[in-house]
């Protein structure tokens, strides 16, 4: 057998993965062929160096975060439906914001209505403002009751951040859209668009970062952003005390919330 | 003259030999007990589960993605996926091998995700991981600081890393599992959901490709 044929077996040879017969054949050849011995040494060196390449350690915070996420999914010690893990989960998946983007608005649509109805009163919007990210959780329960809050009241409740991060209109088309998305169980993972929010509360998409495979969903979104009258997607600029033209990243995300009997996704 | 096959045992091989020498029944009992508690939704068991295997899973995912943030996120996805599937796990393989199988699938999904978006990824060893102040260099240098490691020069390490990154993904998966994570061919076959013959072929061709790339670099 030629050297080149035998060399193709060196990898398995050094791992001891050849049959006894093949091992004996190679041993016999190696005792006579210095070039193949050299080649074999190079193969051994590669394997040895790979093993010395080092295995990265997991950062302690990552391991803790995994434990925390799992602990929440077990039956004990789950603090609440809008737990830290859910709010942590969203920023982890935030797309890198583009240059010049003033704010990002993440709208998580939860698919768990029954428990939620007991946990939160209808009409409540859960929002968390931190810096320029705004996360708003909409569920069937609270989306239905949003009309109980006036645009003025809602904008007032988030006055400290509204200058940079426009308030959605509780009676507007985006809220109505999320209600229909909940009903249709938005299949794709997420929809992310960059939009300009104008002074009158209307908005226009400037870039689709992550679309939805269902063209109707995207068309509905565009329509919702341009719905006028009392259904404008955002409150007028004057209520937010924000600029006339604010660019936002809008992210629609299905947020899956664990139940007491297991987890949904 | 009688030619004898030379054999060297480095630290890694000693470690593997020690593991192999450990009574199988003891390991099986530990895993069986843990598995039973995991299936019973025992929160403490899940902590132990993470303590025991998250380092291995992260290390594998880091090598497959070459991105610490992705590895961190996919480690969480892997464990959450394991949590959802643990009821269906029948112990066909060890827990670690089973987790590796999930992790490999997660990394493949992520790879497709990036490919779909045609994103370019740049990797800097000085990049911070998430919100932490740690960098990739810190993370990698943290482990395996045996004298042998110090012998591996920075240039050789960089060349190996670069050659690994260039390997077709199917070869990289096999080489990483066998040569870096220390799995047997059988375990690798289970983790990759392929036959032993395929693992042998991927290892041979993967190492051959690595050597070729190292020679050309």
Interface residues (C-beta under 8 A of the other chain):
Chain A: X8 X9 X11 X12 X15 X17 X27 X30 X31 X42 X43 X44 X46 X47 X48 X49 X50 X51 X52 X53 X54 X55 X56 X57 X58 X59 X61 X62 X63 X65 X66 X67 X69 X70 X71 X73 X74 X75 X76 X77 X92 X93 X263 X265
Chain B: X3 X5 X8 X10 X12 X13 X41 X42 X43 X46 X47 X49 X50 X51 X54 X55 X57 X58 X59 X62 X63 X68 X71 X72 X73 X75 X76 X79 X80 X83 X84 X129 X130 X132 X134 X136 X139 X140 X141 X142 X143 X144 X146 X148 X149 X151 X152 X156 X157 X160 X161 X175 X178 X179 X180 X181 X182 X185 X200 X203 X204 X207 X208 X210 X211 X214
